[in-house]
Amino acid sequence: MAERLFRPANSTHGEIFCMQFCYSCKYWQGDDNFDHLGKPYCKLEIYDNTLIYDVTDPEYPKEWRFGEDGNPVCIAYKRRIPPEPVLEEDGYPTHQQLRAIRWWPWDNLEGLAEYVCKLWKYPNMARFNRATGLLVLHTGGWSGNEQIVEALQYHPIFWKRCWLMSKRGGHYWFTIEKRNRKKKQKS
C-alpha cells in the first residue's frame, strides 16, 4: 500500500495537528526565531512547505503522513526536552524555561503543572493535586512567577481548557481534566 501524505483540511485542522506535533518538537523555532511575519517556524521547513505545495507536488513534505492507525503523524517529530526547573541566581525563570511552558506538549498538561510547581519561586504557593487535577498558584507578588503565569496564558491549550478562576493579587486556579492527565504506570 502506498504511503498517504497528510494535508490539513483547513487552518483549524492544521492548528490542532501543530499543537500535537510542531509546537513541542525540538525543530520548532518558537520565541527565539521568527519568520518575516513574526511567526515562529519549523527549522526543517516542513510546516511552511505544507502551506506552499499541493500534496501531489514532489516538493510536498514526506514527513506529514497518515500512520498505520489512520491518524496523521509527523515522522520527523522529536519531543523537545524541557530544561531543568531550576531558577536563575536572581530567582527568575530562564528564557528557555518560559519557552518550554509556552510550547509544552498539549497531551501532557499534568506534566506541565508539575513543571510549573517545581519552577515556582515560593514552593508553598504552588500546589498540584494529581488526584483531583487541581493546580493552585499564588504569585506572592514576585514578577518571576508572573512571567510563568504569562507563559501559561500564551500556551495554545492550557489556559483555554484548564483555567478555573483568578482573583486580584495574583491568585490562579486551574483544573486539568482526566483526559489530559497521564496515568502513572505501576512498577
Secondary structure, DSSP 4 states (H G I P E B T S, - for coil): -PPPBP--SSHHHHHHHHHHTGGGBTTEEEEEEE-TTS-EEETTSHHHHHHHS-TTSTTS-SSEEE-TTS-EEETT--BPPPPP----TTSPPPHHHHHHHHT--TT-HHHHHHHHHHH-SSGGGEEEETTTTEEEEE-TT-HHHHHHHHHHHHSTTHHHHHEEEEETTTEEEEE--GGGSPPPPP-
